[in-house]
């Protein structure tokens, strides 16, 4: 029995049950109890990415001026991607469940979108669309609000915002954990 299962599902309530239930890692972003663990990890990750690209672009500004906004915008855009995935699943529930011909396809699609690693091209495209949309929003927010008051070239602002958007995308959303 793995430790995640034993912490969240103690044996005094459930007995000694061994259930292998895969959940996508993006579900962890939805649980506010895990935010104190997720946000510092994102903070460190964004700091490393920013530091590397500020060195590459020869931008001489203190990291502490922008890292909090970059982390907040990144986390907000990850939540936007999750909301988009949930909305897509809800829309498919409303429209496809009413059509009995596609009911079996819908059940297998929703299961694969929400529970397991995406295998079909349509599932991968939906995840890619959600991640891409969140990164476009991240790029716009960082370019407009994080880097707007800095005294650097507009071209460097665009490159920094683009680097953050590409290299901090939540690629981890493609993976699952088993509890």
N, C-alpha and C positions, 0 to 999 in steps of 0.2 A: 504494500500500500504506500503510495507516495506521500510526501509531507504536505503538499497542498491539500489533498483530500483529508488528511487527518486533522489539519488545522480548521478547515471550514466545515467539515462533516465529522464531528467527534463520534467515537464508537458508542458512547453511552446513549446517544439518540438513535443511531442507525444500526447498531450491532456491528459485527465484523463482516461488513459487506465489501466486496471488491468489485467496484464498477469502473470500467474504463470508458470515460465519457470525454470525448475531445471537444474543446472549446477553442475558438479563435483567439489569438492574443489581443486583438482589438477590443475584445470584451473587457479586458483589464482596465482600459482607459475609461470605461463607463462607471466603474466602481470607485466612488469618491474615497473609500477607505484606503485604496492603493495609491492615490495621488501623492501622498508624502514620499512614496518610494519612486514613482515614475518621474515626477517633476525634477528632482535632483539629478536623476540619470540623464534626462533630457538637457538639463542645464550644463552638465559636464560635456555631453556630446556636442551641443551647440557651441560651447566655448572652444573645444578642440577644432571644430570645423571653421569657426570664425578666425581663430588664431592662425591656422594654416593659410587661409585665403588672404588674410590681412598681410601676412608675411610675403606671400606670392605677389600680391598686387602692390606691395610697398606702401600700405596705408598706415599712417602713424597716428592712430587715435587710441585712447585707452579703452580696453575691452569692457571695463565696468560701466562705461557710458551707454552701451547698447545691448549688452547680453541679457538683461532682464526683459527688455521688450522683445528681443528675438525669441527668447524661450517662451514667453507668454503667447506671442503670435503663433509660434510653432505648435504649442499645445492646443491652442484654440482651433487651428486649422486641422489638427488630428481629430479633434472632437467633431468638426464639421464633416470630415470624411466618414466618421462613424455614424453620424446622424443621416448622412446621405445613404449609407448602406442599409440602415434600418428603414428609411423611407422607401427605398427600392423594394425591400422585402415586404413592407406593408402594402405597397401598390400591387405587387404581384399577388399578395393574399386576396386583395379585394377583387381584382380583375380576373385572375386565372382560376381561383377556386370556384367561381360561379360557373365556369365552363367545365363540365364534367369530363370532356374528352382529354383535357390537359391536366387533370387532377393528379395523376400519378407522376407526370413530368414535373409539375409544380412541387410536389412533396420532395422528390429527389433533388430538384434544383435548390429549393429553400434549405434543405438539410445541408447540401454541399456548400451553399453560400455562407451559412451561419455557423456550421459545426465543423466541417472538416476542411482539409487542404483543397483548394480549388483545382479541379482536374479538367473540366470542360472549358472550351474556349470562351463561351458566354460568361461563365463565372469569373474567369480571369479578366475578361474585358470590363466587367462591372467593377471589380476591385481596382483595376488600373484607372478607370474613369474617376472613381471616388478619390483615389490618391492624387491623380493629375489635377483634378479640380481643387483639392485642398492645397496643392503646391502652387497653383496659379494665384489663389487667394493669398497664400503666404508671401509670394513674390511681391504682389501689389501692396500688401500691408507693410512689409519691411521697406520697400522702396519709398513708399509715401510717408510713413510715420517714423520709422527707425532711423533711416539714413538721410532724411530730408534736411535736418538742421546741422548735419556734419559738413565741415569745410573740406570736401574732397570733390574730385571731378564727377560729373554725372555718369560718365562711362564706368568709373570704378564703383559707384553706387549700384548701378545696374548689375555689374558683374558680381558684387558681393551678395546682392539680393538673389540673383540667379543661383549662385553657388550654394547659398543656404537652402533655397527651395529644392534643388536637385539632390544635394548630398544628405539632407536631413529628412527626406521623404520617409514616411512610415512603411518601409518595405517589410517590416516585421508583421504587418497585417496579413501577409500571405501564409503565415505559419500558425500552427495550433499547438496547444498543450493538452495532455490527457490527465484528467483528474480521477 
